[in-house]
Amino acid sequence: MGGVRTALYNYLFAKKNGGDFILRIEDTDSHRFVPGAEQYIIDSLRWCGIMPDEGLDADGKLAEERSERNPHAPYRQSQRKGIYRSYAEQLVDGGFAYYAFDTAEELEKARATAEGAGETFIYSAATRGGLRNSLTLSADEVAGLLAERTDWTIRFKMPADRVVAMDDIIRGHIEVNTSTLDDKVLWKRADELPTYHLANIVDDHLMEISHVIRGEEWLPSLPLHYLLYEAFGWERPEFAHLPLLLKPVGNGKLSKRDGDKMGFPVFPLRWEAPDGAVSRGYREDGYFPDAFVNLLAMLGWNPGTEQEIFSLPELVEAFSLEKVGKSGAKFNPDKAKWFNKEYLRMKPAAELAEQFMPILEAQGVSAGFEMVKDVVELIKERATFVADFWEISWYLFKAPSTYTEKDAAKFFKAENVQMARTALLQTDSAEAMEEYIRAQEWPMGKVMNCIRLALTGSSSGLGIADIMRFIGREEALARFHRAEERLL
C-alpha cells in the first residue's frame, strides 16, 4: 500500500502540474531482487488506473529501447549499469569520493573494537584515516589493489563537521551536521553495480526529474543526496518525503503482519512470494480500484474540505504536496470498507450485475440479466462488496432448504401459521396482505415474520413486498406449504 500511495502522489502531482509520471525499476541491489516483482508493480499500477507516461512500451512491458515516448530508456537500472562507474570515478577524481579496500573481516573487527570501547563504529571522517582506502594508502598501493582485488568499493567522502541546509516541500527547512553521517558506498566492484544513492542521483539527473516524492524512510539520505548534486555541479530536483502508513492500533509502520492479524490486505493485488507465501490483495478481496485509490489518497493528504469521495480527475485537481501532513497516517480497515461501500452505491446496477452474474452461476443459479440488475438495484445499499450480494439476496433465486431453529420456534407456531396461510390465500400482493391482516386485527409482526421465515429461512432479510415481487405469489405459496410440511 505504501508503495502504491507513493506512486499515486507522484502521479497526481505530475498531472496537476502538466508533467510526466515516470516508472523506473530500481534493481541494483542484487540481494533484494525478487522474481516477478517488476510485473507485479506494473499490474498494480494498471489496476489502479495510474499508468506512467514514460517507462512502459505500448505492450505494457518496461521500455528497453529509446523512442519518442521513452527518450530515457532503458528504465531498468540493471540495464544501465555501464554508465554508473564513470560517474563514481568522476567523484573520486574531484576529491568527493575514494576507493575503499577494507574487507568484511576488517570492518567487523573495527566494529567490535568500537563496541568494546562503548562506541558505535561508522565509516566516516572520524575513522577513515585509520582504514584501508585511497586516502591512507600510496598511489602505487591503490593502483595494485584496484588491479588485483574485486571486492573494493567507492565511498562518498563526507565532509567533516559541515552543516547541510536542506528544504523539503513537506518537512520544511532541515539542517544536519555531517559529523553524524557515514561515508556511504556508491559503487561496488564485486557486481559492478551502484547503490541506490548514486544510481538515483545519476538517473534523476539524466532523466530530467524535477521532483522526487518518496517515503519518509529516505529522509536520512537527503543530506548525502544534496551533497552528491553539489559534487557533480548539477541542479537539484525538489524533494518531498511522505509520512509513513501506520498500524491501525499502537505505534509503528503498517506491515503485512498487521493485516494478517486483523484480517485486511496490505497489498493491492494478491502476491505469491518466491518462497510460496501468499499475501491477499485488495483486488481479490473485492475492492474497486477507484475506491482503493481514493482511500490511499486520503492517507496523509487532506484536501482542506469535508469532501472525502474523489474521482481520479478530482484528485488531480485538488491535490497539492503542501496539504500532505508530516505525521504518519494511521490506517483504518473499517474506513477502507466504508470507501468501497460508497463506491458500490455509486456504481450503475448494470455494471454490478455483470459482476454478480458469475457468482450466481457458481451457485448453480440461472437468472436473466434484467432480473439480476433489478435485484442489485434493490440490495446494493445493504452491501459493502459485490460478494455480499449472494448472502443478502440468495432467497430471491432459490427456496430455502433449512430454517433458523430459533426463529422457527418463535414465529412458526400453529396459530401464526393459520393466520399467515389465510392471508396468503386471500390476497394477491404483499400490500393487500398487510391490509387484510390489519382488517382482521391480527398481530402484524407475528404473521409477517411467520411468512418471512417460510420465504427466506429466517426472520430477517428484505421486505416481504420486495421478496414477493421477485418470486411471485405462486412461489410464495409453494414455499409456505413446504415450510409447513417441514416445521409442523
C-alpha positions as CSV (number, residue, x, y, z in Angstrom):
1,M,0.0,0.0,0.0
2,G,2.8,2.4,0.9
3,G,4.5,1.9,-2.5
4,V,1.2,2.4,-4.4
5,R,0.4,5.6,-2.4
6,T,3.9,7.0,-3.3
7,A,3.2,6.3,-6.9
8,L,-0.2,7.8,-6.7
9,Y,1.1,11.1,-5.1
10,N,3.7,11.3,-7.8
11,Y,1.1,10.7,-10.5
12,L,-1.3,13.3,-9.0
13,F,1.5,15.9,-8.7
14,A,2.7,15.3,-12.3
15,K,-0.8,15.6,-13.7
16,K,-1.7,18.7,-11.7
17,N,1.4,20.4,-12.9
18,G,1.5,19.3,-16.5
19,G,4.4,16.9,-16.0
20,D,5.1,13.3,-16.8
21,F,4.9,10.4,-14.3
22,I,7.9,8.1,-15.0
23,L,8.3,4.4,-14.0
24,R,11.8,3.3,-13.3
25,I,12.7,-0.1,-11.8
26,E,15.5,0.3,-9.2
27,D,17.0,-3.2,-9.1
28,T,20.7,-2.6,-8.5
29,D,20.6,-4.4,-5.1
30,S,21.0,-8.0,-6.2
31,H,20.5,-9.3,-2.7
32,R,17.0,-7.8,-2.7
33,F,15.9,-8.9,-6.2
34,V,12.6,-10.6,-6.2
35,P,11.4,-12.5,-9.3
36,G,8.1,-11.3,-10.5
37,A,8.1,-8.1,-8.6
38,E,8.6,-5.9,-11.7
39,Q,5.5,-7.3,-13.4
40,Y,3.6,-7.1,-10.1
41,I,4.3,-3.3,-9.9
42,I,3.2,-2.8,-13.5
43,D,0.0,-4.8,-12.9
44,S,-0.8,-3.0,-9.7
45,L,-0.4,0.4,-11.3
46,R,-2.6,-0.7,-14.2
47,W,-5.3,-1.9,-11.9
48,C,-5.3,1.4,-10.0
49,G,-5.5,3.4,-13.3
50,I,-2.3,5.3,-12.6
51,M,-0.2,4.2,-15.6
52,P,3.1,6.0,-16.2
53,D,3.5,8.4,-19.1
54,E,7.1,7.2,-19.6
55,G,8.8,4.0,-18.9
56,L,6.4,1.5,-20.4
57,D,6.0,0.5,-24.1
58,A,2.6,0.0,-25.7
59,D,2.7,-3.7,-24.8
60,G,2.8,-2.8,-21.1
61,K,6.5,-4.0,-20.8
62,L,9.2,-1.9,-19.4
63,A,10.9,0.1,-22.2
64,E,14.4,-1.1,-23.1
65,E,14.9,0.9,-26.3
66,R,14.7,4.6,-26.7
67,S,11.8,6.1,-28.6
68,E,9.9,9.4,-28.8
69,R,7.7,8.3,-25.9
70,N,10.6,6.8,-23.9
71,P,13.6,9.1,-24.6
72,H,15.5,7.9,-21.4
73,A,15.3,4.2,-21.9
74,P,16.2,1.7,-20.6
75,Y,14.3,2.2,-17.3
76,R,15.6,-0.8,-15.6
77,Q,18.7,0.3,-13.6
78,S,20.4,-3.1,-14.0
79,Q,20.4,-2.4,-17.8
80,R,22.0,0.9,-17.2
81,K,24.9,-0.5,-15.1
82,G,27.5,0.6,-17.7
83,I,27.0,4.3,-17.0
84,Y,27.4,4.5,-13.3
85,R,31.1,3.6,-12.8
86,S,32.3,6.7,-14.8
87,Y,30.2,8.9,-12.6
88,A,31.6,7.3,-9.4
89,E,35.1,7.7,-10.7
90,Q,34.4,11.3,-11.6
91,L,33.7,11.9,-7.9
92,V,36.9,10.2,-7.0
93,D,38.9,12.4,-9.4
94,G,37.2,15.5,-8.0
95,G,38.1,14.6,-4.4
96,F,34.5,13.9,-3.4
97,A,34.9,10.1,-3.1
98,Y,37.6,7.5,-2.6
99,Y,38.4,3.8,-3.1
100,A,37.9,1.6,-0.1
101,F,39.7,-1.8,0.2
102,D,38.6,-2.9,3.7
103,T,37.5,-6.5,3.8
104,A,34.3,-7.6,5.6
105,E,36.5,-9.1,8.3
106,E,38.5,-5.9,8.8
107,L,35.3,-3.9,9.1
108,E,33.8,-6.4,11.5
109,K,37.0,-6.1,13.6
110,A,36.7,-2.3,13.6
111,R,33.0,-2.6,14.8
112,A,34.0,-5.0,17.6
113,T,36.8,-2.6,18.7
114,A,34.4,0.3,18.8
115,E,31.8,-1.7,20.7
116,G,34.4,-2.7,23.2
117,A,35.1,0.9,23.9
118,G,31.4,1.6,24.3
119,E,31.1,3.4,20.9
120,T,29.3,2.8,17.6
121,F,31.5,2.3,14.6
122,I,30.7,4.2,11.4
123,Y,32.9,4.6,8.3
124,S,33.3,8.4,8.4
125,A,35.6,11.4,8.6
126,A,36.5,10.4,12.1
127,T,37.5,6.8,11.3
128,R,38.5,6.6,7.6
129,G,42.0,7.8,8.4
130,G,42.7,4.5,10.2
131,L,41.2,2.3,7.5
132,R,42.4,0.8,4.2
133,N,41.4,3.3,1.4
134,S,42.9,5.5,-1.2
135,L,43.1,8.3,1.3
136,T,45.5,6.4,3.5
137,L,47.4,4.3,1.0
138,S,50.1,5.3,-1.5
139,A,49.2,5.7,-5.2
140,D,51.2,2.6,-6.1
141,E,49.3,0.6,-3.4
142,V,46.0,1.8,-4.6
143,A,46.8,1.0,-8.3
144,G,47.9,-2.5,-7.3
145,L,44.8,-3.2,-5.2
146,L,42.5,-1.9,-8.0
147,A,44.1,-4.3,-10.4
148,E,44.3,-7.3,-8.1
149,R,41.1,-7.1,-6.0
150,T,37.5,-7.4,-7.0
151,D,35.9,-6.6,-3.6
152,W,36.7,-2.9,-3.4
153,T,34.1,-0.1,-3.3
154,I,33.9,3.6,-4.0
155,R,32.7,5.6,-1.0
156,F,31.5,9.1,-0.7
157,K,33.9,11.4,1.2
158,M,31.5,13.0,3.7
159,P,32.8,16.5,4.7
160,A,33.9,16.8,8.3
161,D,31.7,18.9,10.6
162,R,29.7,20.7,8.0
163,V,26.0,21.8,8.3
164,V,24.0,20.7,5.3
165,A,20.9,23.0,4.9
166,M,18.1,21.4,3.0
167,D,14.5,22.2,2.1
168,D,11.7,19.7,1.8
169,I,8.3,20.6,0.4
170,I,6.5,18.7,3.2
171,R,9.1,18.9,6.1
172,G,10.2,22.4,5.6
173,H,13.8,23.5,6.3
174,I,16.2,20.9,7.7
175,E,19.8,21.1,8.8
176,V,22.1,18.2,9.5
177,N,25.7,18.2,10.6
178,T,27.9,15.8,8.6
179,S,29.6,14.6,11.7
180,T,26.6,12.3,12.3
181,L,26.8,10.8,8.8
182,D,28.8,8.0,7.3
183,D,30.7,7.6,4.1
184,K,28.2,5.7,2.1
185,V,29.2,3.1,-0.6
186,L,28.3,4.5,-4.0
187,W,29.6,1.7,-6.3
188,K,30.8,-1.9,-5.9
189,R,33.4,-3.6,-7.9
190,A,32.1,-7.1,-7.0
191,D,29.0,-6.8,-9.1
192,E,29.8,-3.5,-10.9
193,L,26.6,-2.0,-9.7
194,P,25.9,1.3,-7.9
195,T,24.0,1.6,-4.7
196,Y,20.6,3.4,-4.5
197,H,22.3,6.7,-3.7
198,L,24.5,7.0,-6.8
199,A,22.1,5.3,-9.2
200,N,19.2,7.6,-8.2
201,I,21.1,10.8,-8.4
202,V,22.6,10.0,-11.8
203,D,19.3,8.7,-13.3
204,D,17.2,11.6,-11.9
205,H,19.7,14.0,-13.5
206,L,19.8,12.2,-16.8
207,M,16.0,11.7,-16.9
208,E,15.4,15.4,-16.1
209,I,13.5,14.7,-12.9
210,S,12.1,17.9,-11.4
211,H,10.5,16.5,-8.2
212,V,11.4,13.5,-6.1
213,I,8.4,12.3,-4.0
214,R,9.3,9.3,-1.8
215,G,8.8,7.8,1.5
216,E,9.9,9.2,4.9
217,E,12.4,6.3,5.3
218,W,14.6,8.1,2.7
219,L,14.8,11.3,4.7
220,P,18.1,10.3,6.4
221,S,19.7,10.0,2.9
222,L,18.7,13.5,1.9
223,P,22.0,15.2,3.1
224,L,24.1,12.7,1.1
225,H,21.9,13.4,-2.0
226,Y,22.2,17.1,-1.6
227,L,26.0,16.8,-1.4
228,L,26.1,14.5,-4.4
229,Y,24.3,17.0,-6.5
230,E,26.7,19.6,-5.3
231,A,29.7,17.5,-6.1
232,F,28.5,16.9,-9.6
233,G,27.6,20.5,-10.1
234,W,24.0,19.6,-11.1
235,E,20.8,21.4,-10.4
236,R,18.9,19.5,-7.7
237,P,15.3,18.4,-8.0
238,E,12.8,19.4,-5.3
239,F,12.2,16.8,-2.6
240,A,9.1,15.7,-0.7
241,H,9.2,12.9,1.9
242,L,5.8,11.4,2.6
243,P,4.6,10.3,6.0
244,L,4.5,6.6,6.9
245,L,1.4,4.5,6.9
246,L,0.9,3.4,10.5
247,K,-0.6,0.4,12.2
248,P,-4.4,0.6,13.0
249,V,-3.6,0.1,16.6
250,G,-0.4,1.0,18.5
251,N,2.6,2.6,17.1
252,G,4.8,1.7,14.2
253,K,4.8,1.3,10.4
254,L,2.0,-0.7,8.8
255,S,3.1,-4.2,7.9
256,K,1.8,-7.4,6.4
257,R,1.8,-8.9,9.9
258,D,-0.8,-6.3,10.9
259,G,-3.0,-7.2,8.0
260,D,-2.7,-10.9,8.8
261,K,-3.5,-10.3,12.4
262,M,-6.5,-8.0,11.9
263,G,-7.8,-9.6,8.7
264,F,-7.2,-7.0,6.0
265,P,-4.8,-6.9,2.9
266,V,-1.8,-4.6,2.7
267,F,-1.0,-5.4,-0.9
268,P,-3.0,-4.0,-3.9
269,L,-3.1,-7.4,-5.7
270,R,-2.6,-10.9,-4.5
271,W,1.1,-11.6,-4.2
272,E,2.8,-15.0,-4.1
273,A,6.4,-14.7,-2.9
274,P,9.1,-17.0,-4.3
275,D,9.1,-19.0,-1.1
276,G,5.4,-19.8,-1.7
277,A,4.0,-17.4,1.0
278,V,0.8,-15.8,-0.3
279,S,-0.5,-12.3,0.6
280,R,-4.1,-11.3,-0.1
281,G,-4.8,-8.3,-2.2
282,Y,-7.4,-5.6,-2.3
283,R,-8.5,-6.6,-5.8
284,E,-9.1,-10.2,-4.8
285,D,-10.9,-9.1,-1.6
286,G,-13.5,-7.3,-3.8
287,Y,-12.4,-3.7,-3.6
288,F,-13.0,-1.4,-6.5
289,P,-9.8,0.1,-7.9
290,D,-11.2,3.7,-7.7
291,A,-12.2,3.1,-4.0
292,F,-8.7,1.8,-3.3
293,V,-7.1,4.8,-4.9
294,N,-9.5,7.2,-3.1
295,L,-8.7,5.7,0.4
296,L,-4.9,5.8,-0.4
297,A,-5.1,9.4,-1.3
298,M,-6.7,10.3,2.0
299,L,-3.9,8.6,4.0
300,G,-1.7,11.5,4.7
301,W,-3.3,14.1,2.4
302,N,-6.1,16.4,3.4
303,P,-8.0,18.5,0.8
304,G,-8.9,21.1,3.4
305,T,-12.6,20.5,3.0
306,E,-15.2,17.9,4.2
307,Q,-15.2,16.1,0.9
308,E,-13.9,12.5,1.1
309,I,-15.1,11.0,-2.2
310,F,-12.9,11.9,-5.1
311,S,-12.7,10.6,-8.7
312,L,-9.1,10.4,-10.1
313,P,-9.6,13.6,-12.1
314,E,-10.9,15.3,-9.0
315,L,-7.9,14.1,-7.0
316,V,-5.6,15.6,-9.7
317,E,-7.4,18.9,-9.5
318,A,-7.4,19.1,-5.6
319,F,-4.0,17.6,-4.9
320,S,-1.0,19.6,-3.6
321,L,2.0,18.5,-1.6
322,E,1.6,21.4,0.7
323,K,-1.6,19.6,2.1
324,V,0.3,16.4,2.8
325,G,0.9,16.1,6.6
326,K,4.2,15.4,8.3
327,S,2.8,12.9,10.8
328,G,2.2,9.3,10.0
329,A,-1.2,8.3,8.7
330,K,-2.9,5.6,10.8
331,F,-4.7,3.1,8.6
332,N,-8.3,2.2,9.4
333,P,-9.6,-1.1,7.9
334,D,-13.2,-0.1,8.6
335,K,-12.7,3.2,6.8
336,A,-11.3,1.3,3.8
337,K,-14.6,-0.8,3.7
338,W,-16.6,2.5,4.0
339,F,-14.9,3.8,0.9
340,N,-15.8,0.6,-1.0
341,K,-19.4,0.7,0.2
342,E,-19.7,4.3,-1.0
343,Y,-18.3,3.4,-4.4
344,L,-20.6,0.4,-4.7
345,R,-23.6,2.6,-4.1
346,M,-22.5,4.9,-6.9
347,K,-21.9,2.1,-9.4
348,P,-24.7,1.6,-12.1
349,A,-26.8,-1.5,-11.4
350,A,-25.9,-2.9,-14.8
351,E,-22.1,-2.8,-14.0
352,L,-22.7,-4.5,-10.7
353,A,-25.0,-7.1,-12.2
354,E,-22.2,-8.1,-14.6
355,Q,-20.0,-8.8,-11.7
356,F,-22.8,-10.6,-9.8
357,M,-23.7,-13.0,-12.7
358,P,-20.6,-15.2,-12.3
359,I,-21.3,-15.5,-8.5
360,L,-24.9,-16.7,-9.3
361,E,-23.6,-19.2,-11.9
362,A,-21.1,-20.6,-9.3
363,Q,-24.1,-21.1,-7.0
364,G,-25.9,-23.1,-9.8
365,V,-28.4,-20.3,-10.4
366,S,-29.5,-19.3,-13.9
367,A,-31.2,-15.9,-13.9
368,G,-31.9,-13.3,-16.6
369,F,-29.7,-10.3,-16.6
370,E,-32.7,-7.8,-16.2
371,M,-33.9,-9.6,-13.1
372,V,-30.3,-9.6,-11.7
373,K,-30.0,-5.9,-12.4
374,D,-33.3,-5.3,-10.6
375,V,-32.1,-7.3,-7.6
376,V,-28.9,-5.4,-7.5
377,E,-30.7,-2.1,-7.6
378,L,-32.8,-3.3,-4.6
379,I,-29.9,-4.6,-2.4
380,K,-26.8,-2.5,-3.2
381,E,-27.4,-0.1,-0.4
382,R,-27.0,-3.0,2.0
383,A,-23.7,-4.3,0.6
384,T,-20.1,-3.4,1.0
385,F,-18.7,-5.8,-1.7
386,V,-20.3,-7.4,-4.7
387,A,-19.6,-10.7,-3.0
388,D,-22.1,-9.7,-0.3
389,F,-24.9,-9.8,-2.9
390,W,-25.4,-13.5,-2.7
391,E,-25.8,-13.6,1.1
392,I,-28.2,-10.7,1.0
393,S,-30.4,-12.0,-1.8
394,W,-30.0,-15.7,-2.3
395,Y,-33.6,-16.5,-1.4
396,L,-34.8,-14.4,-4.4
397,F,-33.2,-17.0,-6.6
398,K,-33.8,-20.3,-4.7
399,A,-36.1,-21.6,-2.0
400,P,-34.7,-22.2,1.5
401,S,-33.8,-25.7,2.4
402,T,-33.2,-25.1,6.1
403,Y,-34.8,-22.8,8.6
404,T,-33.2,-20.9,11.5
405,E,-34.2,-23.0,14.5
406,K,-34.6,-20.1,17.0
407,D,-36.8,-18.1,14.5
408,A,-38.9,-21.2,13.7
409,A,-39.6,-21.9,17.4
410,K,-40.6,-18.2,17.9
411,F,-42.7,-17.4,14.9
412,F,-43.8,-20.6,13.1
413,K,-46.4,-21.6,15.7
414,A,-49.7,-23.2,14.8
415,E,-51.8,-20.1,15.5
416,N,-49.4,-17.9,13.5
417,V,-49.3,-20.3,10.6
418,Q,-53.1,-20.5,10.3
419,M,-53.3,-16.7,10.1
420,A,-50.4,-16.4,7.7
421,R,-51.8,-19.2,5.4
422,T,-55.2,-17.5,5.2
423,A,-53.6,-14.1,4.5
424,L,-51.6,-15.5,1.6
425,L,-54.6,-17.3,0.1
426,Q,-57.0,-14.4,0.4
427,T,-54.7,-11.8,-1.2
428,D,-52.6,-11.4,-4.4
429,S,-50.0,-9.0,-3.2
430,A,-47.9,-8.1,-0.1
431,E,-49.6,-4.7,0.2
432,A,-53.1,-6.3,0.0
433,M,-52.0,-8.9,2.5
434,E,-50.9,-6.3,5.1
435,E,-54.3,-4.5,4.7
436,Y,-56.1,-7.9,5.2
437,I,-54.1,-8.6,8.4
438,R,-54.9,-5.2,9.8
439,A,-58.6,-5.6,8.9
440,Q,-58.6,-8.9,10.8
441,E,-56.9,-7.2,13.7
442,W,-54.2,-10.0,13.7
443,P,-50.7,-9.3,15.2
444,M,-48.8,-7.9,12.2
445,G,-45.3,-8.8,13.5
446,K,-46.1,-12.4,14.3
447,V,-47.9,-13.1,11.0
448,M,-45.4,-11.4,8.7
449,N,-42.4,-13.0,10.5
450,C,-44.1,-16.3,10.1
451,I,-44.4,-15.7,6.3
452,R,-40.9,-14.3,6.1
453,L,-39.5,-17.4,7.7
454,A,-41.2,-19.6,5.1
455,L,-39.9,-17.4,2.2
456,T,-36.3,-16.9,3.4
457,G,-35.5,-19.4,6.1
458,S,-35.1,-16.8,8.8
459,S,-37.0,-13.8,10.3
460,S,-34.5,-11.3,8.8
461,G,-34.0,-10.0,5.3
462,L,-35.6,-7.9,2.7
463,G,-39.1,-6.6,2.9
464,I,-41.8,-9.2,2.1
465,A,-43.2,-6.9,-0.6
466,D,-39.9,-6.9,-2.4
467,I,-39.4,-10.7,-2.0
468,M,-42.8,-11.5,-3.4
469,R,-42.3,-9.0,-6.3
470,F,-39.4,-11.2,-7.4
471,I,-40.5,-14.7,-6.6
472,G,-44.2,-14.2,-7.3
473,R,-47.4,-15.3,-5.4
474,E,-47.3,-18.9,-6.6
475,E,-43.7,-19.5,-5.5
476,A,-44.5,-17.8,-2.2
477,L,-47.4,-20.2,-1.6
478,A,-45.2,-23.1,-2.5
479,R,-42.5,-22.1,-0.1
480,F,-45.1,-21.6,2.7
481,H,-46.5,-25.1,2.2
482,R,-43.0,-26.6,2.2
483,A,-42.3,-24.9,5.5
484,E,-45.5,-26.3,7.0
485,E,-44.5,-29.8,5.9
486,R,-41.1,-29.5,7.5
487,L,-41.8,-27.4,10.6
488,L,-45.2,-28.5,11.9
